[in-house]
Amino acid sequence: MIFTHDTEHALAVVVDLINSGPAAGGAEGLAGPAELRAFLDRHRFSDVGEVTGRDVAEFRQQRDRFRAVFDAPDVISAVRLINEIVGAVRTTPHLTDHDDYDWHVHFFAPGAPLFEHLAADCGMALAYVVSAGELDRLRTCEAPDCSRVLVDLSRNRCRRYCDSRTCGNRMHVAAYRARQREAAH
């Protein structure tokens, strides 16, 4: 494990959120409150009340901010973006052990709106990535027809595709077929 469990979980939330956008998959994955509720349930967000259209709009805006971090041309640009994300919300680190989880840190105030929960915890996860000198682990899929993002948590930094079953497999098959054609000539 490169980062703490909480950090890796928050990074998975960021990746899933970014990849829910039309720019990554062609269709809006957060079309309304029902889709956002499913997203929140899938990622086990705590203390979630009613999900509204405003929550959906705020998550979409935050999705664009997170995507900008992945697209940042350098560390200084990423730092500026992350500082804007974290600085826009009330970060109040505190230990908690809710929902049968052991002690862990939340960076959002208890009872904070969903948007602050997302921005604080996920923004801090991105901050940990940068402060560890690991910004290059935040990547865009290398398949030519894919713009989904990923966090490479492999030990040797070799992950290139958003999903080995789709993009990775497709690219490996294409490379194999290209080698076979080349060998035939």
Secondary structure, DSSP 8 states (H G I E B T S, - for coil): --S-HHHHHHHHHHHHHHTTSHHHHSS-S--SHHHHHHHHHHTT-SS-----HHHHHHHHHHHHHHHHHHH-SSHHHHHHHHHHHHHTS-EEEEEE--TT--SEEEEE-TT--HHHHHHHHHHHHHHHHHHTT-GGGEEE--STT---EEE---TT----SS-IIIIIHHHHHHHHHHHHHHHH-
